[in-house]
């Protein structure tokens, strides 16, 4: 899951980025409306967290331009407490949810989970054989036993599970796992996959390497249709 955070307040942005990355999301940060607009034209996101009071291009204009391009990406707007008119305008322009500042991080995280879940059209729990992944609780179980996974491993597993039975390239993994300013090489991806594989193999869940191309989380036999 890749999130664009458009927020000019560095303290708010730092806190949000840290917390979202810990949860396994890739986060790109745009500190102005113009930067957010450029990012939205050039990249694909699963969610946008959009402050309305942004320099260079106001948040409402970023949203208007986004929807004019027919982008369906979910947008969560952030507004000052007294900005009720902006909130209404934002929702009218196609925002999916809003939060008033100051907000509590756990509530924002819950809204992020709800929006990404709704847009991906999946149930909160993804199942693949003995493996279950709870997208709401951000945790995975193998044969009912909780797996001890790092944020990166969790993000990796989520992508592989969402595309179970299909090839996922290393470039796709880098795109989904990393925000701007984060350097993750193909070698690092190999290390994450290696660690994740070790944690899954005892439960009979296999991540196959497709040499030179990427990885594929193999579906259990009974779920295969071919
Ligand atoms: Ca602001």
Boltz pocket constraint, residues with backbone or C-beta under 6 A from the ligand:
constraints:
  - pocket:
      binder: B
      contacts: [[A, 7], [A, 8], [A, 9], [A, 51], [A, 52], [A, 53], [A, 54]]
      max_distance: 6.0
